[in-house]
């Protein structure tokens, strides 16, 4: 296929050049109806292609023209049989994946450290999650992927599962042996779904881990906007094989997608595909070199450590993506949250993410030697300010056992509820989410039975001032639980 083509973007440009008189939405009509300051800042070019699904521009909900052509080119670029564009981000693609394979009551095997969009999909579908605990890194205080052995145990106990979902790579760039897991799951004739939100570049360079499509996965939700150059909220859903009906995928994606699809986002997917297909190897090579340079220099800074190939060798650390530059800051006596704020205030440097013991810096095709130097300058300043006399924080990342699931998450989420004091809620069925950071794994999900261990663990985090997210009561004094019927006497 000719990857120099951009069928959708070219059609948008042609349409803008013809300058038709518009009696359709959007109401700003090429920016003439926009706020003047906003129009001046955004520019007339962008506003001229902020259009809707009129006939020359095809329709994402039932593509038969330039969008269909653009998606076929994307499928070729990503090694898929079908690719679907998402303007609802990777969250929309993930929800589509799960709802394409799960009906109410169906089991789906998922890691416990799932993105909230996966739990949203399980609630929407009425599915029953079977959780696998991810491998925990006791040195870094982070979670890696799931192991082949744990997937095998889950399949042996639940051979009726409708799908297995794998996160690959993790947020920190670490990969399990995805090909081995795919082959195992396929031996049970069960589809493999991959949350590939952080892996758009890996398909385009042999020094990077194997992509979901290369591993033979059935579906993968991939964030082009995170690392591949497209605009925020634009992602793709890649599909291969015959285990999932592509027409059903299109139907569900359409159900979840706004009818006012953003053509600016779609055009950025079309053009990013061109750039990745033609220049992806070169782009990835340069990005890897910059990231490895950053990692080498960070490891010379007193009190800081950025893991690399030495982390490999276990089942859960089969490979890694070096463009995710994780920095362990525990030996400066700081938390990752403190570090994130300090870098912002003192060096005007923004990072991707922080937790108790680490910060994460993404090196992408948008970086240069100069931007990496600014990061290194900031990290050296951080070390100078805190390393001398610092006492390393004690690394403790323990979480309670996965609770008993007594109701499906959907039944609990939509069930009749009442609010009770959290410290008195042991034995009740929770109707909302509680996540504790680190490590960001949900401690309680709708439908699970609250244990005293759960309560003690969460209260300890709240009292120390660590982030606890999810419940409607942000103070965690009260929690929403399922109403229990009073016994008849």
C-alpha positions as CSV (number, residue, x, y, z in Angstrom):
1,X,0.0,0.0,0.0
2,X,1.1,3.5,-0.7
3,X,1.7,5.1,2.8
4,X,2.5,8.5,1.3
5,X,-1.3,8.8,0.9
6,X,-3.5,10.5,3.5
7,X,-7.0,9.9,2.1
8,X,-8.9,11.6,4.9
9,X,-6.6,14.6,5.5
10,X,-6.3,15.2,1.8
11,X,-10.1,15.2,1.4
12,X,-10.4,17.7,4.2
13,X,-7.9,20.0,2.6
14,X,-9.6,19.8,-0.8
15,X,-12.9,20.5,0.8
16,X,-11.6,23.5,2.7
17,X,-9.9,24.9,-0.5
18,X,-13.3,24.7,-2.3
19,X,-14.6,26.9,0.5
20,X,-18.3,25.8,0.3
21,X,-21.0,27.9,1.9
22,X,-22.0,25.9,5.0
23,X,-25.5,25.5,6.4
24,X,-24.5,22.7,8.8
25,X,-22.8,22.3,12.1
26,X,-20.4,23.2,13.6
27,X,-21.9,26.6,14.2
28,X,-18.6,28.5,14.2
29,X,-18.5,27.9,10.3
30,X,-14.8,27.9,9.7
31,X,-14.1,30.1,12.7
32,X,-16.3,33.0,11.7
33,X,-18.6,32.4,14.7
34,X,-15.8,31.7,17.2
35,X,-14.5,33.8,19.9
36,X,-12.0,36.2,18.3
37,X,-9.1,35.5,20.7
38,X,-9.6,31.7,20.4
39,X,-9.8,31.9,16.6
40,X,-6.6,33.9,16.4
41,X,-4.8,31.5,18.6
42,X,-6.0,28.3,17.0
43,X,-5.8,29.5,13.4
44,X,-8.1,29.4,10.4
45,X,-6.5,26.3,9.0
46,X,-7.5,24.1,11.9
47,X,-11.0,25.7,12.1
48,X,-11.5,25.1,8.3
49,X,-11.3,21.3,8.7
50,X,-13.4,21.2,11.9
51,X,-16.2,19.6,9.9
52,X,-18.8,16.8,10.2
53,X,-19.8,13.7,8.3
54,X,-21.0,15.2,5.1
55,X,-20.9,12.9,2.1
56,X,-17.5,13.9,0.6
57,X,-15.8,13.3,4.0
58,X,-17.3,9.8,4.8
59,X,-18.7,8.8,8.2
60,X,-16.8,7.1,11.0
61,X,-20.0,5.2,12.0
62,X,-20.3,3.5,8.7
63,X,-17.2,4.2,6.6
64,X,-17.3,3.5,2.9
65,X,-15.0,6.3,1.5
66,X,-11.9,8.2,2.7
67,X,-12.2,7.1,6.3
68,X,-12.4,3.5,5.2
69,X,-9.3,4.0,3.0
70,X,-7.5,5.6,5.9
71,X,-8.3,2.8,8.3
72,X,-7.1,0.2,5.7
73,X,-3.8,2.0,5.5
74,X,-3.6,2.0,9.3
75,X,-4.3,-1.7,9.4
76,X,-1.4,-2.3,7.0
77,X,0.9,-0.1,9.0
78,X,0.1,-1.8,12.3
79,X,0.0,-5.4,10.9
80,X,-3.7,-5.8,11.6
81,X,-6.5,-7.2,9.5
82,X,-8.8,-4.3,10.6
83,X,-8.1,-1.0,12.2
84,X,-10.8,1.2,13.7
85,X,-10.2,4.9,14.5
86,X,-11.3,6.1,17.9
87,X,-12.1,9.7,18.8
88,X,-13.0,8.5,22.3
89,X,-9.4,7.8,23.2
90,X,-8.0,4.4,24.1
91,X,-10.6,4.2,26.8
92,X,-13.3,4.0,24.1
93,X,-11.3,1.3,22.3
94,X,-10.8,-0.7,25.4
95,X,-14.5,-0.6,26.3
96,X,-15.3,-1.7,22.7
97,X,-12.9,-4.7,23.0
98,X,-14.5,-6.0,26.1
99,X,-18.1,-5.4,25.1
100,X,-17.3,-7.1,21.7
101,X,-16.6,-10.4,23.5
102,X,-18.6,-10.3,26.8
103,X,-22.3,-10.6,27.4
104,X,-23.9,-10.3,30.9
105,X,-22.6,-13.0,33.2
106,X,-19.6,-13.8,31.0
107,X,-16.2,-14.2,32.7
108,X,-13.2,-12.1,31.6
109,X,-9.7,-12.7,32.9
110,X,-7.9,-9.4,33.7
111,X,-4.9,-8.2,35.7
112,X,-5.8,-6.5,39.0
113,X,-3.9,-3.3,38.0
114,X,-6.3,-2.5,35.2
115,X,-7.1,1.0,33.9
116,X,-10.5,2.3,35.1
117,X,-11.8,2.0,31.5
118,X,-11.6,-1.8,31.8
119,X,-13.7,-1.8,35.0
120,X,-16.1,0.6,33.2
121,X,-16.4,-1.9,30.4
122,X,-17.0,-4.8,32.8
123,X,-19.8,-2.8,34.4
124,X,-21.4,-1.9,31.1
125,X,-21.2,-5.4,29.8
126,X,-22.3,-7.0,33.0
127,X,-19.3,-9.3,32.9
128,X,-17.6,-11.0,35.9
129,X,-13.9,-10.3,36.2
130,X,-11.5,-13.0,37.2
131,X,-8.5,-11.2,38.6
132,X,-4.8,-12.1,38.2
133,X,-2.3,-10.4,40.6
134,X,0.5,-8.7,38.7
135,X,4.1,-9.4,39.6
136,X,5.2,-6.8,42.2
137,X,8.7,-5.3,42.1
138,X,9.9,-5.1,45.7
139,X,12.9,-2.9,44.8
140,X,11.1,-0.2,42.9
141,X,7.6,-0.4,44.4
142,X,5.8,-0.8,41.1
143,X,3.8,-3.6,39.4
144,X,4.8,-5.3,36.3
145,X,2.7,-7.6,34.1
146,X,1.1,-10.9,34.6
147,X,3.0,-14.2,34.1
148,X,2.2,-17.0,31.8
149,X,1.9,-19.4,34.8
150,X,-0.7,-17.2,36.5
151,X,-2.7,-17.0,33.2
152,X,-2.5,-20.8,33.0
153,X,-3.9,-21.2,36.5
154,X,-6.7,-18.8,35.7
155,X,-7.6,-20.7,32.5
156,X,-7.5,-24.0,34.3
157,X,-10.0,-22.7,36.9
158,X,-12.1,-20.8,34.4
159,X,-11.9,-22.5,31.0
160,X,-15.3,-20.9,30.2
161,X,-13.8,-17.4,30.2
162,X,-14.7,-15.4,27.1
163,X,-11.4,-13.5,26.9
164,X,-8.0,-12.8,28.6
165,X,-6.9,-9.2,28.8
166,X,-3.2,-8.3,29.1
167,X,-1.5,-4.9,29.7
168,X,1.5,-4.7,27.4
169,X,3.7,-2.7,27.9
170,X,2.9,-1.5,31.4
171,X,2.9,2.2,32.2
172,X,6.5,1.9,33.2
173,X,7.3,0.2,29.8
174,X,7.8,-3.4,31.1
175,X,6.6,-6.3,29.1
176,X,5.7,-9.9,29.9
177,X,6.2,-12.7,27.3
178,X,3.2,-11.7,25.3
179,X,3.7,-14.2,22.5
180,X,3.8,-17.1,25.0
181,X,0.6,-15.9,26.7
182,X,-1.2,-15.4,23.3
183,X,-0.2,-19.0,22.2
184,X,-1.3,-20.4,25.6
185,X,-4.7,-18.6,25.6
186,X,-5.3,-19.5,21.9
187,X,-4.8,-23.2,22.8
188,X,-8.0,-22.8,24.8
189,X,-9.6,-21.1,21.7
190,X,-10.1,-17.9,23.8
191,X,-9.3,-14.5,22.4
192,X,-6.5,-12.2,23.8
193,X,-7.2,-8.5,24.2
194,X,-4.3,-6.2,24.8
195,X,-4.3,-2.8,26.5
196,X,-1.5,-1.3,24.4
197,X,-2.1,2.3,25.4
198,X,1.6,2.9,26.0
199,X,3.0,0.9,23.0
200,X,2.3,2.6,19.7
201,X,6.0,2.8,18.8
202,X,6.9,-0.8,19.6
203,X,5.6,-2.1,16.3
204,X,8.1,0.0,14.3
205,X,11.5,-1.0,15.7
206,X,13.2,-4.3,16.4
207,X,14.9,-2.9,19.5
208,X,11.5,-2.4,21.1
209,X,9.2,-5.1,22.5
210,X,6.9,-7.2,20.3
211,X,3.6,-5.5,19.6
212,X,0.2,-7.1,20.2
213,X,-0.4,-7.7,16.5
214,X,3.1,-9.2,16.0
215,X,2.4,-11.5,19.0
216,X,-0.9,-12.7,17.3
217,X,-3.3,-11.0,19.8
218,X,-6.9,-10.7,18.6
219,X,-7.5,-7.1,19.6
220,X,-5.3,-4.2,20.8
221,X,-6.3,-0.8,21.9
222,X,-3.3,1.5,21.0
223,X,-2.9,5.2,21.9
224,X,-1.5,6.9,18.9
225,X,-1.8,10.2,20.7
226,X,0.4,9.2,23.7
227,X,3.6,8.5,21.7
228,X,2.8,8.4,18.0
229,X,2.2,12.1,17.2
230,X,-1.6,12.3,16.8
231,X,-3.8,14.7,18.9
232,X,-5.0,13.9,22.4
233,X,-8.0,11.6,22.5
234,X,-7.2,9.9,19.1
235,X,-6.4,6.2,19.2
236,X,-6.8,3.0,17.2
237,X,-8.3,-0.4,17.8
238,X,-6.3,-3.1,15.9
239,X,-7.9,-6.5,15.2
240,X,-6.6,-9.7,13.6
241,X,-7.8,-13.2,13.2
242,X,-11.3,-14.6,13.1
243,X,-12.2,-15.1,16.7
244,X,-14.1,-11.8,16.8
245,X,-16.7,-10.5,14.4
246,X,-15.5,-7.2,12.8
247,X,-19.1,-6.1,12.2
248,X,-19.9,-6.5,15.9
249,X,-16.8,-4.4,16.7
250,X,-18.0,-1.6,14.4
251,X,-21.5,-1.7,15.9
252,X,-20.3,-1.4,19.5
253,X,-17.7,1.2,18.7
254,X,-20.4,3.2,17.0
255,X,-22.7,2.9,20.0
256,X,-19.9,4.3,22.2
257,X,-18.9,7.1,19.8
258,X,-20.3,10.6,19.5
259,X,-22.1,11.2,16.2
260,X,-20.3,14.6,16.0
261,X,-16.9,13.0,15.4
262,X,-13.9,15.3,15.4
263,X,-12.4,15.4,11.9
264,X,-9.3,17.2,13.3
265,X,-8.6,14.1,15.5
266,X,-9.3,11.7,12.6
267,X,-7.0,13.7,10.3
268,X,-4.2,13.5,12.9
269,X,-4.6,9.7,13.0
270,X,-4.4,9.6,9.2
271,X,-1.3,11.7,9.1
272,X,0.4,10.1,12.1
273,X,-0.1,6.7,10.4
274,X,1.7,8.1,7.3
275,X,4.6,9.4,9.5
276,X,4.9,6.1,11.4
277,X,4.7,3.9,8.3
278,X,7.3,5.8,6.4
279,X,9.6,7.2,9.2
280,X,8.7,5.0,12.2
281,X,11.9,3.1,12.3
282,X,14.1,6.2,12.1
283,X,11.8,8.0,14.6
284,X,12.0,5.1,17.1
285,X,15.8,4.8,16.6
286,X,16.4,8.4,17.5
287,X,13.9,8.3,20.4
288,X,15.6,5.1,21.9
289,X,19.0,6.8,21.6
290,X,17.8,9.9,23.4
291,X,16.1,7.9,26.1
292,X,19.2,5.6,26.7
293,X,21.4,8.7,26.9
294,X,19.1,10.2,29.5
295,X,19.1,6.9,31.4
296,X,22.9,6.7,31.4
297,X,23.2,10.3,32.7
298,X,20.5,9.9,35.3
299,X,22.3,6.9,36.7
300,X,25.4,9.1,37.3
301,X,23.3,11.5,39.5
302,X,23.7,10.8,43.3
303,X,20.5,9.4,44.8
304,X,18.7,8.6,41.5
305,X,18.3,5.4,39.6
306,X,16.7,4.6,36.2
307,X,16.2,0.9,35.6
308,X,17.3,-0.6,32.3
309,X,18.1,-4.0,30.9
310,X,19.2,-5.2,34.3
311,X,15.5,-5.5,35.3
312,X,15.0,-8.3,32.7
313,X,15.1,-12.0,33.3
314,X,11.9,-12.8,35.2
315,X,8.6,-14.1,33.8
316,X,7.0,-10.6,34.3
317,X,10.0,-8.7,33.0
318,X,10.6,-10.4,29.7
319,X,11.3,-7.1,27.8
320,X,11.1,-3.4,28.2
321,X,10.6,-0.2,26.3
322,X,13.6,2.1,27.1
323,X,11.6,5.3,26.0
324,X,9.8,5.1,29.4
325,X,12.4,6.7,31.6
326,X,11.5,5.8,35.2
327,X,13.5,7.5,38.0
328,X,13.5,6.0,41.5
329,X,13.8,8.9,43.9
330,X,13.4,7.1,47.3
331,X,17.1,7.6,48.3
332,X,16.6,11.4,48.2
333,X,14.2,11.1,51.1
334,X,11.3,12.4,48.9
335,X,8.1,11.0,47.5
336,X,7.5,11.0,43.8
337,X,4.7,13.5,44.4
338,X,7.1,15.8,46.2
339,X,9.5,15.5,43.3
340,X,6.9,16.2,40.6
341,X,5.9,19.5,42.4
342,X,9.5,20.5,43.0
343,X,10.5,20.0,39.3
344,X,7.5,22.1,38.2
345,X,8.2,24.9,40.7
346,X,12.0,25.1,40.3
347,X,12.7,24.1,36.7
348,X,9.3,24.4,34.8
349,X,9.6,20.7,34.0
350,X,6.5,18.6,33.8
351,X,6.7,14.8,34.1
352,X,4.2,12.1,33.0
353,X,3.5,10.5,36.4
354,X,4.6,10.1,40.0
355,X,4.0,7.6,42.7
356,X,5.4,7.1,46.2
357,X,8.9,6.1,45.1
358,X,9.2,7.0,41.4
359,X,8.6,9.5,38.7
360,X,8.1,8.6,35.0
361,X,9.4,10.7,32.2
362,X,8.4,9.9,28.6
363,X,11.0,10.4,25.9
364,X,9.1,10.6,22.6
365,X,9.6,11.5,18.9
366,X,8.8,15.1,20.1
367,X,12.0,15.3,22.2
368,X,15.4,16.7,21.3
369,X,18.8,16.6,22.8
370,X,18.0,20.1,24.3
371,X,14.8,19.0,26.0
372,X,16.6,15.9,27.5
373,X,19.4,18.2,28.7
374,X,16.8,20.4,30.5
375,X,15.4,17.3,32.2
376,X,18.9,16.2,33.3
377,X,19.7,19.7,34.5
378,X,16.5,19.6,36.7
379,X,17.3,16.2,38.1
380,X,20.9,17.3,38.9
381,X,19.4,20.3,40.7
382,X,17.1,18.0,42.6
383,X,20.0,15.8,43.7
384,X,22.0,18.8,44.8
385,X,19.1,20.1,46.9
386,X,18.2,16.8,48.7
387,X,20.9,14.1,48.4
388,X,23.3,15.2,51.1
389,X,22.1,13.8,54.5
390,X,18.9,12.3,53.0
391,X,17.4,9.3,54.6
392,X,15.9,6.8,52.1
393,X,12.2,6.3,52.6
394,X,11.4,2.7,53.7
395,X,9.9,0.9,50.6
396,X,6.7,-0.8,51.6
397,X,4.3,-1.9,48.9
398,X,1.9,-4.5,50.3
399,X,-1.7,-4.8,49.5
400,X,-4.4,-6.9,51.0
401,X,-5.5,-10.1,49.2
402,X,-8.0,-9.7,46.4
403,X,-11.5,-9.6,48.1
404,X,-14.3,-12.0,47.5
405,X,-16.6,-10.9,44.6
406,X,-20.2,-11.4,45.9
407,X,-22.1,-9.5,43.2
408,X,-21.2,-8.7,39.6
409,X,-19.7,-5.2,39.4
410,X,-22.7,-4.1,37.4
411,X,-25.3,-5.4,39.9
412,X,-23.4,-3.7,42.7
413,X,-22.9,-0.4,40.8
414,X,-26.6,-0.2,39.9
415,X,-27.9,-1.8,43.1
416,X,-29.8,-0.2,46.0
417,X,-27.2,1.4,48.2
418,X,-26.8,3.2,51.5
419,X,-23.9,5.2,53.0
420,X,-22.2,3.9,56.1
421,X,-19.1,4.9,58.1
422,X,-16.1,3.3,56.4
423,X,-14.5,2.1,59.6
424,X,-17.7,0.1,60.4
425,X,-18.2,-1.4,56.9
426,X,-16.4,-4.7,57.3
427,X,-18.5,-7.5,55.8
428,X,-20.6,-5.2,53.6
429,X,-20.6,-5.3,49.8
430,X,-19.1,-2.1,48.4
431,X,-20.8,-0.3,45.5
432,X,-18.0,2.0,44.4
433,X,-14.3,1.9,43.7
434,X,-11.4,2.6,46.1
435,X,-7.9,2.9,44.6
436,X,-4.8,3.5,46.7
437,X,-1.5,5.0,45.4
438,X,1.0,3.4,45.3
439,X,0.7,1.2,43.5
440,X,-2.6,2.4,41.9
441,X,-4.2,-1.1,42.1
442,X,-7.9,-1.0,43.1
443,X,-8.2,-2.3,46.7
444,X,-12.0,-2.5,46.4
445,X,-14.3,-2.7,43.4
446,X,-18.1,-2.7,43.2
447,X,-19.4,-6.1,44.3
448,X,-16.5,-7.1,46.6
449,X,-16.8,-7.8,50.3
450,X,-15.0,-5.2,52.5
451,X,-12.7,-6.9,55.0
452,X,-11.1,-5.4,58.1
453,X,-7.7,-5.7,56.4
454,X,-9.0,-3.5,53.5
455,X,-10.2,-0.9,56.0
456,X,-7.0,-0.8,58.0
457,X,-4.9,-0.6,54.8
458,X,-6.9,2.2,53.3
459,X,-7.2,4.2,56.6
460,X,-3.4,3.9,57.1
461,X,-2.8,5.5,53.7
462,X,-5.4,8.3,54.3
463,X,-3.8,9.1,57.7
464,X,-0.3,9.3,56.1
465,X,-1.7,11.7,53.5
466,X,-1.2,9.4,50.4
467,X,-3.7,9.5,47.5
468,X,-6.8,7.4,47.9
469,X,-9.2,7.8,45.0
470,X,-12.5,6.6,43.7
471,X,-15.3,6.9,46.4
472,X,-17.8,9.7,46.2
473,X,-16.7,10.8,49.7
474,X,-13.2,12.0,49.1
475,X,-12.4,12.0,52.9
476,X,-13.2,8.2,52.9
477,X,-15.2,8.7,56.2
478,X,-18.2,7.1,54.5
479,X,-18.6,4.5,51.8
480,X,-21.4,3.4,49.6
481,X,-22.5,-0.2,50.2
482,X,-25.3,-2.5,49.0
483,X,-28.5,-2.3,51.2
484,X,-28.9,-5.6,53.1
485,X,-32.4,-7.0,53.6
486,X,-33.5,-7.1,57.3
487,X,-34.2,-10.7,58.4
488,X,-37.8,-11.5,58.9
489,X,-38.6,-12.5,62.5
